[in-house]
């Protein structure tokens, strides 16, 4: 199976080709640094969900289309059985399991996120995206850095925040952490 990052990069290139836009136009339209967009489209760097969400919102397509290559089809309800959500590892440290991938025109994007335990001392990624985010720790302990402040969330803890604030996560205690993330 091909690397998920390369697959997402191919979908980004395909979208740009279909829309007959240059990389510069996509970056400008989505308020992204051109270098960030070009790295994402090349598939040589991790691709944040926030970047994909900005592109999806700007061009009126489902986030799932970019992440998983599938169009949502359901409009009444969409059931995700335990452990059966569509998954993507969009970075080496983060694994996303989509919980509503098949529901059309949804107002929020819920995921089960697994952050791999790592040896470094700082959160591995800093994201910033329009909207708001809710995180509920399901297992493990999570270091969340948001707007320069470090917060430790234990199992059962939750946080709701303005996702324009730069934020990053790190698993603590040498163990993976799983949390529910709802991106609005």
C-alpha positions as CSV (number, residue, x, y, z in Angstrom):
1,X,0.0,0.0,0.0
2,X,1.3,3.4,-0.9
3,X,2.2,5.9,1.8
4,X,-0.9,7.8,3.0
5,X,0.9,11.1,2.8
6,X,1.8,10.5,-0.8
7,X,-1.9,9.5,-1.5
8,X,-3.1,12.8,0.1
9,X,-0.5,14.7,-1.9
10,X,-1.8,13.1,-5.1
11,X,-5.4,14.2,-4.2
12,X,-4.2,17.8,-3.6
13,X,-2.5,17.9,-7.0
14,X,-5.6,16.3,-8.6
15,X,-7.9,18.9,-7.0
16,X,-5.6,21.7,-8.2
17,X,-5.5,20.3,-11.7
18,X,-9.3,19.9,-11.9
19,X,-9.8,23.5,-10.7
20,X,-7.1,24.7,-13.2
21,X,-5.2,26.6,-10.5
22,X,-1.6,27.2,-9.8
23,X,0.0,26.3,-6.5
24,X,0.4,30.0,-5.9
25,X,-3.4,30.5,-6.4
26,X,-4.3,27.7,-4.0
27,X,-1.9,29.0,-1.3
28,X,-3.3,32.6,-1.7
29,X,-7.0,31.4,-1.8
30,X,-6.5,29.3,1.4
31,X,-4.3,31.9,3.2
32,X,-1.4,29.4,3.4
33,X,2.3,30.0,3.0
34,X,3.3,28.8,-0.5
35,X,6.1,26.7,0.8
36,X,3.7,24.8,3.2
37,X,1.3,24.1,0.3
38,X,4.1,23.0,-2.0
39,X,5.6,20.6,0.6
40,X,2.1,19.1,1.2
41,X,1.5,18.6,-2.5
42,X,4.9,17.1,-3.0
43,X,4.2,14.5,-0.3
44,X,7.6,15.0,1.2
45,X,6.3,16.5,4.5
46,X,3.7,15.7,7.1
47,X,0.3,17.2,6.2
48,X,-1.8,18.7,8.9
49,X,-5.6,18.2,9.1
50,X,-5.8,22.0,9.5
51,X,-4.2,22.5,6.1
52,X,-6.5,20.0,4.5
53,X,-9.5,21.5,6.2
54,X,-8.6,25.0,5.0
55,X,-8.4,23.7,1.4
56,X,-11.6,21.7,1.7
57,X,-13.6,24.6,3.1
58,X,-12.3,27.1,0.5
59,X,-13.2,24.9,-2.4
60,X,-16.4,23.4,-1.0
61,X,-15.4,19.8,-0.9
62,X,-15.5,17.2,1.9
63,X,-12.4,16.9,4.1
64,X,-12.8,13.1,3.7
65,X,-12.2,13.5,-0.1
66,X,-8.8,14.9,0.6
67,X,-7.9,12.6,3.5
68,X,-9.4,9.3,2.3
69,X,-10.2,9.7,-1.3
70,X,-13.9,9.0,-0.8
71,X,-17.0,11.2,-1.0
72,X,-19.4,11.0,2.0
73,X,-22.8,9.6,1.0
74,X,-25.0,9.5,4.0
75,X,-27.3,12.4,5.0
76,X,-29.6,10.9,7.8
77,X,-27.0,9.2,9.9
78,X,-23.6,7.5,9.7
79,X,-22.7,4.7,12.1
80,X,-19.1,4.0,13.0
81,X,-18.6,0.7,14.9
82,X,-15.8,0.5,17.5
83,X,-12.4,0.4,15.8
84,X,-13.9,0.6,12.3
85,X,-13.5,4.3,11.4
86,X,-11.5,5.2,8.3
87,X,-7.9,5.7,9.4
88,X,-5.0,7.8,8.1
89,X,-1.6,8.4,9.5
90,X,-1.0,11.9,8.2
91,X,2.2,12.3,10.2
92,X,4.5,9.8,11.7
93,X,3.4,10.8,15.2
94,X,-0.4,11.1,14.7
95,X,-3.0,8.6,13.5
96,X,-6.5,9.8,12.8
97,X,-9.6,7.6,12.8
98,X,-12.5,9.5,11.2
99,X,-15.8,8.9,13.0
100,X,-18.2,10.5,10.6
101,X,-16.4,10.1,7.2
102,X,-19.5,9.0,5.4
103,X,-21.8,11.8,6.5
104,X,-22.4,14.6,3.9
105,X,-22.3,18.3,4.8
106,X,-21.4,17.8,8.4
107,X,-20.7,20.8,10.7
108,X,-17.9,19.1,12.6
109,X,-15.2,16.6,12.0
110,X,-14.8,14.0,14.9
111,X,-11.7,11.8,15.1
112,X,-10.1,9.4,17.4
113,X,-6.5,10.6,17.4
114,X,-3.6,8.5,18.6
115,X,-0.4,10.3,19.4
116,X,2.6,7.9,19.4
117,X,5.0,8.0,22.4
118,X,8.2,9.7,21.5
119,X,11.5,10.6,23.0
120,X,11.6,14.3,22.2
121,X,10.8,16.9,24.8
122,X,8.4,19.2,22.8
123,X,5.1,18.6,21.1
124,X,5.9,17.3,17.6
125,X,3.7,19.5,15.6
126,X,2.1,23.0,15.9
127,X,-1.2,23.5,14.1
128,X,-3.4,26.5,13.7
129,X,-6.7,26.5,11.9
130,X,-9.9,28.4,11.7
131,X,-12.7,27.4,14.0
132,X,-12.7,25.6,17.4
133,X,-11.6,22.3,18.7
134,X,-12.7,20.0,21.5
135,X,-10.4,17.2,22.8
136,X,-11.3,14.5,25.4
137,X,-8.5,12.2,26.6
138,X,-9.6,8.5,26.3
139,X,-6.4,6.9,27.5
140,X,-2.9,8.0,28.5
141,X,-1.7,11.4,29.4
142,X,-1.4,14.3,26.9
143,X,0.8,17.4,26.9
144,X,-1.1,20.1,25.0
145,X,0.7,23.3,24.2
146,X,-1.7,26.0,23.2
147,X,-0.7,29.6,22.6
148,X,2.6,29.0,24.4
149,X,1.0,27.5,27.6
150,X,1.6,23.9,28.5
151,X,-1.3,21.9,29.9
152,X,-1.3,18.3,31.0
153,X,-4.6,16.4,30.3
154,X,-5.2,13.1,32.1
155,X,-7.7,10.4,31.1
156,X,-11.2,11.9,31.2
157,X,-10.0,15.5,31.0
158,X,-11.2,17.6,28.1
159,X,-10.5,21.0,26.6
160,X,-12.3,23.3,24.2
161,X,-10.3,26.0,22.5
162,X,-9.9,28.5,19.7
163,X,-8.0,26.5,17.2
164,X,-6.5,29.6,15.6
165,X,-4.2,29.5,18.6
166,X,-1.0,27.5,17.7
167,X,-1.3,24.1,19.4
168,X,0.5,20.8,19.5
169,X,0.3,17.5,21.4
170,X,2.7,15.0,22.9
171,X,2.1,11.7,24.5
172,X,3.6,11.5,28.1
173,X,5.0,8.7,30.2
174,X,6.4,6.8,27.2
175,X,2.9,5.6,26.3
176,X,0.6,6.4,23.4
177,X,-2.3,8.7,24.1
178,X,-5.8,8.4,22.5
179,X,-8.2,11.3,22.5
180,X,-11.5,12.3,20.8
181,X,-11.0,15.4,18.7
182,X,-13.9,17.3,17.3
183,X,-12.9,20.0,14.9
184,X,-15.6,22.7,14.3
